[in-house]
Amino acid sequence: MDTQAVSRAALYEQVARIGKVVVHPKRIEMLELLCQGERSVEDLAAAVGLKMTTASAHLQVLRQARLVETRREASRVFYRAAGEEACRFMTALADLARARLAEVGQILREIGAGEHGAERVTRQELLARVAAGDVVVLDVRPPGEYDAGHIPGAVSLPLEHLEARLGELDPGVDVVAYCRGPLCLLAPQAAAVLSSRGLRARCLEDGMPEWRQAGLPVAVGAAAASQPRRARGRPVRAHLTRRDGQPELT
């Protein structure tokens, strides 16, 4: 075998390290979660329904592919996505699956909240509506993901608490819910619950990673302390990060 052929084979062998991640659905699910924010091994295992030893084995594959990074805090190990490149990979993978696999769209329609969940709002439309102050934006992810980064002015209202807090929402105001991305079912399910109760509710076309990748402002921390009724027309002051990583304030 000539030198060029050997080099080409070595090159594709390295690229195949990334491919090992996508051969198991739990690894894809883990990467999607880590693109929302940092998690401990224990939290991540519980979120994807795996035992600690199994979750750790999958995380090692992700780490070997250099798609995740770690830090240690005392005896606990925390994982995070290895930069926006890793999350753009996850976004591209989801887009490819939706474009080429009819089964993906069928599953999303069947368990993604039906016709109400299918109603989507573009990022541009949402920005205009937020600027006009005529929409309430709900982040229906778990609180930890909201704290790690959310759309400025969005109210944290996890899906599991939505029905208990419906009375806090003004029925005369439009609602846009968002979650982890186009394969996440939290926002479509939230929109279905809200629509069934007579509220005007739709979903963002994608999720938080795509919002960040588009270079749009991201708020961090728990400053917007979940007051849906008061969210109307009053953007929340929060610490933001621009695309260049420098802080700004709204």
DAQUIBEL-V71951 format. One record per backbone hydrogen bond with DSSP energy under -0.5 kcal/mol. CO is the residue of the C=O (numbers start at 1). NH is the residue of the N-H. Records with the same first field share a line. If there is no record, write none. Layout:
CO=NH, NH
This chain:
2=6
3=7
4=8
5=9
6=10
7=11
8=12
9=13
10=14
11=15
12=16
14=17, 18
15=18, 19
16=20
18=21, 22
20=23
21=24
24=27, 28
25=29
26=30
27=31
28=32
29=33
30=34
31=35
33=36, 37
34=81
39=79
40=44
41=45
42=46
43=47
44=48
45=49, 50
46=49
51=55
52=56
53=57
54=58
55=59
56=60
57=61
58=62
59=63
60=64
61=65
62=67, 68
63=66
67=82
69=80
71=78
73=76
76=73
77=41
78=71
79=39
80=69
81=83
83=86, 87
84=88
85=89
86=90
87=91
88=92
89=93
90=94
91=95
92=96
93=97
94=98
95=99
96=100
97=101
100=102
101=104, 105
102=106
103=107
104=108
105=109
106=110
107=111
108=112
109=114
113=116, 117
114=118
116=119
118=120
119=203
121=205
122=126
123=127
124=128
125=129
126=130
127=131
128=132
129=133, 134
130=133
134=174
135=137
136=138, 176
137=139, 155
138=140, 178
139=157
140=159
142=145, 146
143=147
144=148
145=149
146=149
147=221
150=219
151=154
155=139, 157
158=161, 162
159=162, 163
161=165
162=165
163=166
165=168
166=169
169=171
170=173
174=136
175=202
176=138
177=204
178=140
179=208
180=209
181=184
185=189
186=190
187=191
188=192
189=193
190=194
191=195
192=196
193=197
194=197, 199
195=198
199=201
200=175
202=177
203=121
206=179
207=211
208=212
209=213
210=214
211=216
212=215
215=243
218=241
219=150
220=239
223=225
224=156, 226
227=231
228=231
229=232
231=234
238=250
239=220
240=248
241=218
242=245
246=242
248=240
